[in-house]
Structures are given as structure tokens and as C-alpha cells.
Amino acid sequence: MTTMVQETAAVAETGRTALAAPASEIRRYELAAFLRHRREHITPEQVGLVRGRRRRTPGLRREEVAHLSAVGVTWYTWLEQARDIQVSVQVLDALARALLLDASERAHLFNLAGAVDPAPGAHCPSVTEAQRALLEQLEPIPACIQNSRYDILAFNRTYGLLLCDLDAVPPADRNCMVLCYTHPDWQASLVRPEETMRLMAAKFRASMAGHLGEPAWKMLLKRLTAESAAFREAWERHEVVSARSKRKQFRNAHVGLLSLDHTDLWLGPHDGPRMVTYAPADESSRAGLDRLLAVARERERGAEREHGRERGAA
């Protein structure tokens, strides 16, 4: 009985301390608790690690999270101990990936850290409803809205199936640079992948010149360098190419070869956000885009039917 009273008093004292603490301190403790909870609820198998026979930790060990995030074990331990240390957006991004956070959990992580998430979300407020309506009206012409960092902020149904299934790609990974260098389906759709990858690196270097000090750009460069040997090789060439319209060919997984004329329609100052369109270059490609839109519509109907069955079963 005495022990229970002592524990109750301790909990009450912790609550009073938390209420009296500054907001920054409260956020640190909330961040520490959130990281521990997520770490303890991820199995080694989920992140490609071997469990082993002597594991007593219910989820991942601290050193495993530190290794997956490429940060020091001591530094990560301090983070879980709610110490007053500075956390960069690059580290928060790495932790979000290591801990397999979904969009809501990732947003919560950045909020607790008092940082702005540089990765694009599922819905970008800078894309207006009128622009979304225009994307839809352009179908079957594939079209999307990108920023200068090649984040795909919005897209229509044919663009969503042009190079890969974009709906299956997490919003944080919907970036043309990331997809070009790390996504197998996207790479398989490129008729001349080596040339395209080299060109993309040159265009990215040209775009980055005006954003050298920005964390989001540095984080993207760090990710590409870490995850792709092909990018590292292309980046070391120090080639620079400005954005320009040109004819492109894609080997689409659903309808075959497509020849399309790429055009950038600038929505603001040059090198800012733009609408990217791919008009058919010949009758065969025009027919192919019609078929691709039909595929997208059928998938949409299939998803609606599946959703209806799930609601009926519930």
C-alpha cells in the first residue's frame, strides 16, 4: 500500500514539474518519449536487421537507431534523455526514415523538435484548387506541378502512372531526383537511363546554385549522395545544364513506348514552381496516353469497389 501511495505521489510531482517547466523543456521530454515509444515498437526484421538469440529489448536498440540514422550513439542517447541539444532537419529526416514514421508521425516529430519539415507533404498549400483542376482537365496529357528542387507537389492520373505508380510512393519520396536514382520502376521506364541520370544531375547542380545554404537542398543532396553511386559519379562531373523543353521517350509499363514533348509552364518567377506537361509527339503516343488514362480509371474504380467491400464487411 505504501509503495502505491509513493508511486502516486511521484506521478503527481512529475505532472506539477511538467506544468511548471518551459514549453521548450516540455517539448524535449515529449520528443524523448515519442522516440523511445517508436523505437520499442519496431522489430529488427522491419528494418532489415537480424534479431539474434540474446535480444532483450522489445524493439530496436538505441545503437541500432543511431546506426540506421548515421548519428552517434551517445548523441542519440542524449536525445532520448531529453537533453538540451540542437537537432538539425537532416537528422530529424534520418530519424523519421529509420523509425518508419508515417506522414502524421513525421509531422509530430518535427513539431516536437520545433523545426520545419523541408520534405513535401501529401497536400501542398502552394498548389491551388484551380491548378489541380487544370491538371485534371489536361488528361490524358500527363502533367504535374514541381518546385525547383524537383519535388512533385501535385499530379494528374496519367502522370501518376507514366514512370511508376506515384500513388504507391510515400509523399516524402515524390521527388524526381530521388525517383530517378533510387526507384527501379522509374528507372525501367527510361529509354536512355544513363543519359537521363547524367542530365538530371547537371540540371540539379544548376538549380542548386541559388539555394546552397538551404537545409532542404543540402538534405536532398546528402540523401542522393548516400543512396546512389550513379548520382555520386554524375555529380562529380560538375556539369551544368539549364531546364529546357525537349522530346522524351518512355517505356511505360502499361502501354509500351511513348514519345512525348516535355514543356515547363512557369507559375511564378523563373526557376520557381512550374507545371510540367508531356504532350504526345505522334498518333501512336496519343493513343497510348488514351489507354493509360483508361488504366488509371479502371484502377480508380477497382479501389472504390474494394473500399465498398471493406465498409460492408465492417
C-alpha positions as CSV (number, residue, x, y, z in Angstrom):
1,M,0.0,0.0,0.0
2,T,2.9,2.4,0.9
3,T,4.5,1.7,-2.4
4,M,1.4,2.6,-4.3
5,V,1.0,5.8,-2.4
6,Q,4.6,6.7,-3.1
7,E,4.2,6.0,-6.9
8,T,1.0,8.1,-7.0
9,A,2.8,11.0,-5.3
10,A,5.7,10.6,-7.7
11,V,3.4,10.8,-10.7
12,A,1.7,13.9,-9.3
13,E,5.0,15.6,-8.7
14,T,6.1,14.8,-12.3
15,G,2.9,16.4,-13.5
16,R,3.4,19.5,-11.5
17,T,7.0,19.8,-12.7
18,A,5.9,19.4,-16.3
19,L,3.3,22.1,-15.9
20,A,5.8,24.5,-14.4
21,A,8.5,23.7,-17.0
22,P,9.1,26.0,-20.0
23,A,7.5,25.0,-23.3
24,S,10.9,24.1,-24.8
25,E,11.6,21.7,-22.0
26,I,8.2,20.0,-22.2
27,R,8.8,19.5,-26.0
28,R,12.2,17.9,-25.3
29,Y,10.6,15.4,-22.9
30,E,7.7,14.7,-25.3
31,L,10.2,14.2,-28.1
32,A,12.3,11.8,-26.0
33,A,9.2,9.8,-25.0
34,F,8.0,9.7,-28.6
35,L,11.4,8.4,-29.9
36,R,11.5,5.7,-27.2
37,H,8.0,4.6,-28.0
38,R,8.6,4.3,-31.7
39,R,12.0,2.6,-31.2
40,E,10.4,0.0,-28.9
41,H,7.6,-0.8,-31.4
42,I,9.7,-1.5,-34.4
43,T,11.1,-5.0,-34.9
44,P,14.6,-5.6,-36.2
45,E,13.1,-7.5,-39.2
46,Q,11.2,-4.4,-40.3
47,V,14.4,-2.5,-40.9
48,G,16.5,-5.5,-42.3
49,L,18.3,-6.4,-39.1
50,V,18.9,-9.9,-37.6
51,R,17.1,-10.4,-34.3
52,G,19.6,-12.7,-32.7
53,R,19.0,-15.0,-29.7
54,R,20.1,-12.7,-26.8
55,R,17.9,-9.7,-27.6
56,R,16.0,-8.5,-24.6
57,T,14.9,-5.1,-26.0
58,P,11.3,-5.3,-27.2
59,G,12.1,-3.3,-30.3
60,L,15.3,-1.7,-31.7
61,R,18.3,-0.9,-29.5
62,R,19.5,2.7,-29.3
63,E,22.7,1.9,-31.1
64,E,20.7,0.3,-33.9
65,V,18.6,3.5,-34.4
66,A,21.8,5.6,-34.3
67,H,23.4,3.4,-36.9
68,L,20.4,3.5,-39.2
69,S,20.2,7.3,-38.8
70,A,24.0,7.8,-39.2
71,V,24.3,9.6,-35.9
72,G,26.4,9.0,-32.8
73,V,25.1,6.6,-30.2
74,T,25.9,9.0,-27.4
75,W,24.2,11.8,-29.2
76,Y,21.0,9.7,-29.8
77,T,21.0,8.6,-26.2
78,W,21.1,12.3,-25.1
79,L,18.1,12.9,-27.4
80,E,16.1,10.1,-25.6
81,Q,17.2,11.6,-22.3
82,A,15.7,14.9,-23.2
83,R,18.9,16.8,-23.0
84,D,19.1,20.3,-24.4
85,I,20.8,19.7,-27.7
86,Q,20.3,21.1,-31.2
87,V,18.7,18.8,-33.8
88,S,19.1,19.6,-37.5
89,V,16.4,18.9,-40.0
90,Q,18.7,16.5,-41.7
91,V,19.0,14.4,-38.5
92,L,15.2,14.6,-38.0
93,D,14.7,13.4,-41.5
94,A,17.1,10.5,-41.0
95,L,15.3,9.5,-37.7
96,A,11.9,9.6,-39.4
97,R,13.2,7.2,-42.0
98,A,14.9,4.9,-39.5
99,L,11.8,4.7,-37.3
100,L,9.5,4.2,-40.3
101,L,7.3,7.1,-39.4
102,D,4.2,7.8,-41.4
103,A,3.2,11.3,-42.5
104,S,1.4,12.2,-39.3
105,E,4.2,10.8,-37.1
106,R,6.8,12.6,-39.1
107,A,4.9,15.9,-38.7
108,H,4.6,15.3,-35.0
109,L,8.4,14.6,-34.8
110,F,9.2,17.9,-36.5
111,N,6.7,19.8,-34.4
112,L,8.2,18.5,-31.1
113,A,11.6,19.4,-32.3
114,G,10.4,22.9,-33.2
115,A,11.6,22.5,-36.8
116,V,10.1,23.0,-40.2
117,D,9.9,19.8,-42.3
118,P,11.5,20.6,-45.6
119,A,10.0,17.5,-47.3
120,P,6.9,17.9,-49.4
121,G,3.7,16.7,-47.8
122,A,0.7,14.9,-49.2
123,H,-1.0,18.2,-49.8
124,C,0.9,21.3,-50.7
125,P,-0.9,24.6,-49.8
126,S,1.0,26.4,-52.6
127,V,-0.9,24.3,-55.2
128,T,-4.3,26.0,-55.7
129,E,-7.5,24.2,-56.4
130,A,-7.6,25.9,-59.8
131,Q,-4.3,24.4,-60.7
132,R,-5.4,21.0,-59.6
133,A,-8.5,21.3,-61.7
134,L,-6.2,22.3,-64.7
135,L,-4.1,19.2,-64.1
136,E,-7.3,17.1,-64.4
137,Q,-8.5,18.9,-67.5
138,L,-5.2,18.2,-69.3
139,E,-5.8,14.4,-69.1
140,P,-4.8,12.3,-70.9
141,I,-1.7,14.5,-71.3
142,P,0.5,13.7,-68.3
143,A,1.1,16.8,-66.1
144,C,2.4,17.6,-62.7
145,I,3.5,20.6,-60.6
146,Q,7.1,20.7,-59.4
147,N,9.2,23.1,-57.5
148,S,12.8,24.0,-58.4
149,R,14.0,21.1,-56.2
150,Y,12.1,18.6,-58.3
151,D,9.6,17.8,-55.6
152,I,6.3,16.6,-57.2
153,L,3.7,18.7,-55.5
154,A,0.6,17.5,-57.4
155,F,-0.1,15.4,-60.5
156,N,-2.9,14.0,-62.7
157,R,-3.8,10.4,-63.2
158,T,-1.7,9.8,-66.4
159,Y,1.4,11.4,-64.9
160,G,0.8,9.2,-61.8
161,L,1.3,6.1,-64.0
162,L,3.8,7.4,-66.5
163,L,7.1,6.4,-65.0
164,C,5.9,4.4,-61.9
165,D,2.9,4.2,-59.6
166,L,3.2,7.5,-57.8
167,D,0.3,6.8,-55.6
168,A,2.3,4.0,-54.0
169,V,5.3,6.3,-53.4
170,P,5.3,8.0,-50.0
171,P,4.8,11.8,-50.3
172,A,8.3,12.5,-48.8
173,D,9.8,10.4,-51.7
174,R,7.9,12.1,-54.5
175,N,11.0,13.8,-55.9
176,C,12.2,13.4,-59.5
177,M,15.8,13.2,-58.4
178,V,15.2,10.6,-55.7
179,L,13.0,8.5,-58.0
180,C,15.4,8.8,-61.0
181,Y,18.3,7.4,-58.9
182,T,16.6,5.0,-56.5
183,H,13.3,3.7,-57.8
184,P,13.6,0.6,-60.0
185,D,10.2,1.1,-61.8
186,W,11.1,4.8,-62.6
187,Q,14.5,3.7,-63.9
188,A,13.0,0.9,-66.0
189,S,10.7,3.4,-67.8
190,L,13.7,5.4,-69.1
191,V,14.7,4.6,-72.6
192,R,18.2,6.0,-72.1
193,P,18.7,5.8,-68.3
194,E,22.4,6.7,-68.2
195,E,22.0,9.8,-70.3
196,T,18.9,10.8,-68.3
197,M,20.6,10.4,-64.9
198,R,23.6,12.4,-66.1
199,L,21.3,15.2,-67.3
200,M,19.3,15.2,-64.1
201,A,22.4,15.7,-62.0
202,A,23.5,18.6,-64.2
203,K,20.1,20.2,-64.0
204,F,20.0,19.8,-60.2
205,R,23.5,21.3,-59.9
206,A,22.3,24.4,-61.9
207,S,19.2,24.7,-59.8
208,M,21.0,24.3,-56.5
209,A,23.3,27.2,-57.2
210,G,20.7,29.6,-55.9
211,H,19.9,27.5,-52.8
212,L,23.3,26.5,-51.4
213,G,22.6,27.4,-47.8
214,E,19.1,26.0,-47.6
215,P,18.7,22.9,-45.4
216,A,16.1,21.2,-47.7
217,W,18.5,21.3,-50.6
218,K,21.5,20.1,-48.5
219,M,19.4,17.3,-47.1
220,L,18.4,16.2,-50.6
221,L,22.0,16.3,-51.8
222,K,23.2,14.3,-48.8
223,R,20.5,11.7,-49.4
224,L,21.3,11.3,-53.1
225,T,25.0,11.0,-52.4
226,A,24.4,8.4,-49.7
227,E,21.9,6.2,-51.6
228,S,23.1,6.3,-55.2
229,A,26.6,5.5,-56.7
230,A,25.3,6.6,-60.1
231,F,24.4,10.0,-58.6
232,R,27.8,10.4,-57.0
233,E,29.5,9.6,-60.3
234,A,27.4,12.1,-62.2
235,W,27.7,14.8,-59.5
236,E,31.5,14.6,-59.6
237,R,31.4,15.6,-63.3
238,H,30.4,19.2,-62.2
239,E,28.2,19.5,-65.4
240,V,25.6,22.2,-65.5
241,V,22.5,22.3,-67.8
242,S,19.6,24.7,-67.5
243,A,16.0,23.4,-67.7
244,R,14.7,23.2,-71.3
245,S,11.9,21.6,-73.2
246,K,12.7,18.6,-75.3
247,R,11.2,15.4,-76.8
248,K,11.5,12.4,-74.4
249,Q,10.7,8.7,-74.8
250,F,9.4,6.5,-72.0
251,R,8.9,2.7,-71.9
252,N,5.6,2.7,-70.0
253,A,4.8,-0.5,-68.0
254,H,1.1,-0.4,-69.1
255,V,1.0,0.8,-72.7
256,G,4.6,0.5,-74.1
257,L,6.8,3.1,-75.8
258,L,5.7,6.7,-75.6
259,S,7.2,9.7,-77.4
260,L,6.3,12.9,-75.6
261,D,7.2,16.6,-75.9
262,H,8.2,18.0,-72.5
263,T,7.2,21.6,-71.7
264,D,7.7,23.7,-68.5
265,L,4.9,26.2,-67.8
266,W,6.3,28.6,-65.2
267,L,3.8,29.5,-62.4
268,G,6.0,32.2,-60.9
269,P,9.5,33.7,-61.3
270,H,11.8,31.6,-63.5
271,D,13.3,28.6,-61.7
272,G,10.4,28.6,-59.3
273,P,7.3,26.3,-59.3
274,R,6.2,25.1,-62.7
275,M,3.7,22.9,-64.4
276,V,5.4,20.1,-66.3
277,T,3.4,18.7,-69.3
278,Y,4.1,15.8,-71.7
279,A,2.2,16.2,-75.0
280,P,2.1,13.3,-77.4
281,A,4.6,13.6,-80.2
282,D,2.8,11.2,-82.6
283,E,-0.5,9.4,-83.1
284,S,0.8,6.2,-81.6
285,S,1.7,8.1,-78.4
286,R,-1.6,9.9,-78.4
287,A,-3.4,6.5,-78.5
288,G,-1.1,5.2,-75.8
289,L,-2.0,8.1,-73.4
290,D,-5.7,7.4,-74.0
291,R,-5.1,3.8,-73.0
292,L,-3.0,4.9,-70.0
293,L,-5.9,7.1,-68.8
294,A,-8.2,4.1,-69.2
295,V,-5.9,2.0,-67.0
296,A,-5.9,4.8,-64.4
297,R,-9.7,5.0,-64.4
298,E,-10.0,1.2,-64.0
299,R,-7.6,1.2,-61.1
300,E,-9.7,4.0,-59.5
301,R,-12.9,2.0,-59.9
302,G,-11.2,-1.1,-58.5
303,A,-10.1,0.9,-55.4
304,E,-13.6,2.2,-54.9
305,R,-15.1,-1.3,-55.2
306,E,-12.5,-2.6,-52.7
307,H,-13.3,0.3,-50.3
308,G,-17.0,-0.5,-50.6
309,R,-16.4,-4.2,-49.7
310,E,-14.3,-3.2,-46.7
311,R,-17.1,-0.8,-45.5
312,G,-19.7,-3.6,-46.0
313,A,-17.6,-6.1,-44.0
314,A,-17.1,-3.6,-41.2
